[in-house]
Amino acid sequence: RLSHRRHGSVGEAPLLADYRSYGARKVTPLTLRWRWWKASGLFTLFFAIAWNAFLVFWYGIAFASDAPWIMFVFPLAHVAVGVGVMKSALSNIFNTTRVTVDEGALTVVSGPIRWPWEAPVAVPTAELRQLSTLEKKGSKGSVSHGVVAHLADGKSRTLLEGLDDSHLASYVERVVEQHLGLPDEPWHNA
């Protein structure tokens, strides 16, 4: 479920014609938060436990019988898959995402379970010009959605990706743009 909270007084932020003035406005804090919970995470968790238990059994036999080196090297790809599936299952059960807009930055944090290289995303609000949604199509027909921040220097930065629900991506885009007084129009890279 998505929770939406504004802190302090709420006021309509006017659309500003001069983009340079964006950095000078006061921003009331805003927090959007949702859980990733998927029942399929439980099935995936049981599968990952069975997969990893087999690998523990495999390596137990390999170490106990003084097996040749191939017994240790062959299952390494399977170990990587087991770790990835376990991380995916635990993420789908326990993770939440929090989008926060405050005086200085738009911050997106997902956790508590994430890879070490999956750092929180922070973009200074003074650099934001617009947000847009994106849609990615997978090789087997799967579709995921995300939100992209377009910055003053012409660059874009992905804020959210891998969302199953296009409505959630659109909601985050709309609420943050309205909160910051950013224009809601099609984005065209110059």
Disulfide bonds with the S-S distance in Angstrom:
none
